[in-house]
Amino acid sequence: MRKAIVLSLIFACIISFPSYSKVEQMSKNKLPIAVKIIPFNTPVWSMFPVLRPASFGAIVGPWGKALLEIITIDGKHLKADRFPKEEFEAGKDIGVLQQNPSELYMNGNRILYLLDLKNKKKLSTYFGPIKSFSNEYDQLKIADGSKHLLLGSFTPCYDEKYKFLNHSYSLVIEDLLSKKRLKSIPVSSVSGRYKEKDFSSLLPPPDLAFGDTFTIYREQAGYPWLAVNNGLDPIDHPLQKILNDSPQYFKDSPFTFFISAAAKQALVITRPPALKKNQLILIQWDKAPAIIPVPESATDGLLPNDYRFTLSPSGRWAYFPCGENAENAQYVMYLDPALPTGFLGPFYLGFSALIERATWVTNPEGLLLLCKGKLYYWDLSQFKAENLSKSAP
């Protein structure tokens, strides 16, 4: 998830920016929450948030014998609720953010599943219009849970007649109960390269982020940002306008971002050409549009990277590593548009490591990091933003 100052002369500023004095002061502190370390010495293929209290979802176990588990944190112990293997043969699947705690959509990369967690039954298996293991789903969200509709990006390597397509990305709406595609639009609608077949020019995946009722995307760096609603109809959106009106940050740069729709903020890791290094940027559009670069001093001079970069389901917390070594320093940020800067932190988590998996607990809100057979868990519900805001000089 998203007091004017003078920015670096590198950039020409078209939008006003708030002061960073409080942010820089607080960022030098560790997160004021004790970490709980829990042994978790088993192969883990994916981890993802679920709505069950104090829990997360995971695919665990040796390859070929892996199981889907909903794992509850009980003190310093883990209690696993296993989904039967005969109902769901797990691989590297990852769960789609839930709307209903008893239903779980799983993205198997090439196959979509709808699972009944309460009765531990598989309700649907969907391969897309063509049962080809070469076609792939990328990012997904629930477009309408009552109708069992998923919206996401899709890479059809073969068309309806099994002719090869070269990375012709599209946005699709899939009906998992009826097992049919309701709508598809090409991501490459600007360039017109929707059915390119030239192996020499493989296209990168689109830059894309989901809001609650909208999706922002572009074909690739250099192309305009577009917006659609949950019916894949074109719309105008304030975030789309900010991205297109700020080419010095967002036009020709590599881009990873998440949207906090409730807070009307987006958090971006990008690499502006003039800066020639990664930068963390918060975008706001609730009141006056604002682009708020997070200063390097807030992360002790270390540059953010997008490895495991993620936003909590509530849109209130972001996790990201900083550094260019194999073992990066770990940071979180607290996001709140009511704050003068829109955020507090970043807060150092107290260690540097190569994180294998990262996910969130939703109730109470918490962060989970997996590293070398251990789960690091922070109960973020203990965080008191008002105390830090008052104590900052």
Secondary structure, 3 states (H helix, E strand, C coil): CCCCCCCCCCCCCCCCCCCCHHHHHHHCCECCCCCEEEECCCCEEEEEECCCCCEEEEEECCCCCCEEEEEEEECCEEEEEECCCCCCCCCCCEECCCCCCCEEEEECCCCEEEEECCCCEEEEEECCCCCCCCCEEEEEEEEEHHHCEEEEEEECCECCCCCECCCCCEEEEEECCCCEEEEEEECCCCCCCCCCCCHHHCCCCCEEEECCCEEEEECCCCCCCEEEECCCCECCCHHHHHHHCCHHHHCCCCEEEEEECCCCEEEEEECCCCCCCCEEEEEECCCCCEEEECCHHHHCCCCECCCCCEECCCCCEEEEEECCCCCEEEEEEEECCCCCCCEEEEEEEEEEECCCEEEEEECCEEEEEEECCEEEEEEHHHCCHHHHHHHCC
